C-alpha cells in the first residue's frame, strides 16, 4: 500500500485534500509537525447526554458530527419521522454458555444507562422507542470457554433496540453481536466491565444491501479491566456506528479494532470517542478499510481526549485505508487533545492510498498472477485485525467474507 498521510481531509482516488478550517483549538496533525484547526474535542464530548429526544436539535448535515453523513439516506432516523411509522421487527437468537444469563427488561430498569446515556438525537430516539431491552450478564469470576452469541436478523421496517452487556468483576468473556437481514435499525449498545474483567466484543454488520443501521456503542471500563472491541462492517446501504469509551477506575485498558469494506454506493461511517478522564489508563485504536466501486464512501473519525486528571495515560490511534478502484472516497480524521503533560505517550496517524506497486511486482516476479497478488495484499492488510478476535470459528468466517468481497472486483 502506498501511504498518503491525510491529517484531516478527504480522499478520493487520485486526489488528496488536507486540512479543515474551523474555529477551535490547535491540534497536532499526524506526522506533519504542524497544527491543524479543529473544533475542540472537549466541546463535542461535553454535549449533555440525555434520554429525551427534544434535548437534541434535528441535525441538518452542517453540524460537525453530521457533516459527512448523507442525511437523506437515514430514512427519517434523525428527524423522528422513522419513529412515527416504526413497524419493523428484529429476530434475535442467543447462544449462552454456562455462566451467562439473558433477560428482557423495560425502559425503567435501573441498569440501563449504566455505561452512558445517548449523546445524539438518533440514539435518544432509539432509547425512547424500543419495546424491550436485552440484558446479558456474565457472572462474577466466570471464565467462558465459548463465545456468547447474539444474532440479530432484520425482517424489514423500522426497529429500535437497546442491548446491555455486563461483565461482572474478574469475569472473562467473548461476545459476538452479529447483524444480518434488512430494515432500518437504530440502537444503543452498552458494555459495562466490572473491576478486573476482560471482554472481547465483536460487532459484525453483515446487512443486506438496502439496510440502514445507526448505533451508539458505549463502554464503561472498571479498574484494571480490559476491553477488546472488534467492529466489522461489510453490508448495508448506510451504516453509522459511534463507539465511545469511558473509564471507571485506574488501570483500565481499551483496544479498539475495526475492519470495513465499502462497495459501490455504500456509506460506512465509524466515529470513535475515547475520554481519558482517569489516571493510568491505556487505549489503542487500529481501524482499517478497503473501498471499491463508484461512490463507495468511508468515514472514520477518532476523537481522543486526555483530561487534566488523566496522568499516566498511554494512547495511540491509527486509521489506514486501501482504495481499490476509482470513484471511491475516504474521509479520515484522527483528533487528539491533551490537557496534561504527565502522560506516558500519545499519538495518532492516518494513511490512505492505492496498491503498493513494488509489493505487487515482488509477488508477480515469483509467478503469482496480478489478480491473485492483489488479493494477497488485501488479505494481509486485514488479517492482522481479524486475528485479534482469538476465536478461530469467527476468524475463519470473517476471512471468508473478505474473500467474497474481493471476488467482486479485485
Secondary structure, 3 states (H helix, E strand, C coil): CCCEECCCCEEECCEECCCCCCCCEEEECCCCCCEEEECCHHHHHCCCCCCCHHHCCCCCCCCCCCCCCCHHHCCCCCCCHHHHCCCCCEEEEEECCCCEEEEEECCCCCCCCCCCCCCCHHHHHHHHHCCCEEEEEECCCCECCCCEEEEEEEEEEEEEEEEEEEECCCCEEEEEEEEEEEEEEEEEEEEEECCCCEEEEEEEECCCCCCEEEEEEEEEECCCCEEEEEEEECCCCEEEEEEEEEECCCCCEEEEEEEEEECCCCEEEEEEEEEECCCCCEEEEEEEEEECCCCCEEEEEEEEEECCCCCCCEEEEEEEEEECCCCCEEEEEEEEEECCCCCCEEEEEEEEECCCHHHHHHHHCCCCCHHHHHHHHHHHHHHHHHCCCCCHHHHHHHHHHHHHHHHHCC
